[in-house]
Amino acid sequence: MKEADARQIIEAYFKVVANEPDTGAFVELFSPDGILEDPVGTPPLQGREAIRRFVDAGKSKIERVEMVVREIMTCGSESAVRWSGDILTRRGERITLEGIGIFMFDEQQKLRHVREFYDVTKLLAVFS
């Protein structure tokens, strides 16, 4: 996979999850049986419908998200991404996250497996 193609998909991943009210554009980035581990250590979500339910549940608690892709390193059909995010919850709480994602692509340039690494305790404190 070309680095420019990977960058385009990864930037779309963060843009649509943060800014699109409909999660359809986000889940379409994944292969039909794609896997999302968000974050690693929680049960993996497999398939577009499971990913859609997860994202919809998170969006119900979030007012606004600003994501910034800091760095992308692509090797073959995988990319490592360093990112940061500023989140405003519907209750008015602000959260800043720093993370690393591992993105694996299939032959059709769809996300086959995404593994997100970040401090989930910040989110759990706000969402509980």
C-alpha positions in Angstrom: 0.0 0.0 0.0 1.3 3.4 -0.9 1.9 5.8 2.0 -0.3 8.5 0.4 -3.2 6.0 0.2 -2.8 5.0 3.8 -2.6 8.6 4.9 -5.9 9.4 3.0 -7.8 6.6 4.7 -6.3 7.3 8.2 -7.1 11.0 8.0 -10.7 10.1 6.8 -11.0 7.7 9.8 -10.3 10.5 12.3 -12.2 13.1 10.4 -15.5 11.2 10.0 -15.5 9.7 13.5 -15.1 13.1 15.0 -17.2 15.2 12.6 -19.9 13.2 10.8 -23.2 12.7 12.6 -23.9 9.5 10.7 -21.5 6.7 11.4 -22.0 5.2 8.0 -19.0 6.9 6.4 -16.8 5.6 9.3 -17.9 2.0 9.2 -17.5 2.0 5.4 -13.8 2.5 5.9 -13.7 -1.1 7.3 -13.9 -4.3 5.4 -17.3 -6.1 6.1 -15.6 -8.3 8.7 -13.1 -5.7 9.9 -12.0 -5.6 13.5 -11.7 -2.6 15.9 -10.0 -2.9 19.2 -10.7 0.5 20.9 -8.8 0.4 23.1 -6.6 -2.7 23.1 -7.5 -4.8 26.1 -11.2 -4.4 25.6 -13.2 -7.0 23.6 -12.6 -6.6 19.9 -15.5 -5.5 17.8 -15.9 -7.5 14.6 -18.0 -6.4 11.6 -19.4 -3.1 10.5 -22.6 -3.4 12.6 -20.7 -4.0 15.9 -18.4 -1.1 15.1 -21.4 1.1 14.2 -23.1 0.4 17.6 -19.9 1.1 19.5 -19.3 4.5 17.7 -23.0 5.5 18.1 -22.8 4.8 21.8 -19.7 6.9 22.2 -21.2 9.8 20.1 -24.3 9.8 22.4 -22.0 11.1 25.2 -19.7 13.4 23.2 -20.5 17.0 22.2 -17.4 17.7 20.1 -14.2 16.0 19.2 -11.1 17.5 17.6 -8.6 14.9 16.4 -5.1 15.6 15.1 -3.0 13.1 13.3 0.6 13.7 14.5 2.6 11.1 12.6 2.0 8.2 10.2 4.5 5.5 9.5 3.5 3.0 6.8 5.2 -0.4 6.1 3.6 -2.7 3.6 -0.1 -3.0 4.4 0.1 -1.6 7.9 0.5 1.9 9.4 1.3 3.1 12.9 -0.3 6.4 13.8 0.4 8.8 16.6 -2.6 11.0 17.3 -4.2 13.3 19.9 -7.7 14.3 20.6 -9.6 17.0 22.5 -13.0 15.8 23.6 -15.9 17.8 25.0 -18.6 15.6 26.6 -22.3 16.5 26.6 -21.9 17.1 30.4 -19.3 19.8 29.6 -16.2 17.9 30.7 -13.0 18.2 28.6 -10.7 15.3 28.0 -7.3 15.3 26.2 -6.1 12.0 24.9 -2.8 11.0 23.3 -2.7 7.6 21.5 -1.2 5.3 18.9 -3.2 3.3 16.5 -2.1 0.3 14.4 -4.0 0.2 11.1 -4.0 -3.0 8.9 -5.4 -2.8 5.4 -6.8 -5.4 3.1 -6.3 -5.7 -0.7 -9.2 -3.4 -1.4 -7.7 -0.7 0.9 -10.3 -1.2 3.5 -9.4 -1.4 7.2 -9.0 -5.0 8.2 -7.9 -4.5 11.8 -7.4 -1.4 13.9 -5.8 -1.4 17.3 -6.0 1.8 19.4 -3.7 2.3 22.4 -4.6 5.1 24.8 -5.3 5.7 28.5 -9.0 4.5 28.7 -9.2 5.5 32.4 -9.7 9.1 31.3 -12.8 8.2 29.4 -14.2 5.8 31.9 -14.0 8.5 34.6 -16.2 10.8 32.5 -18.5 8.2 31.0 -19.3 6.2 34.1 
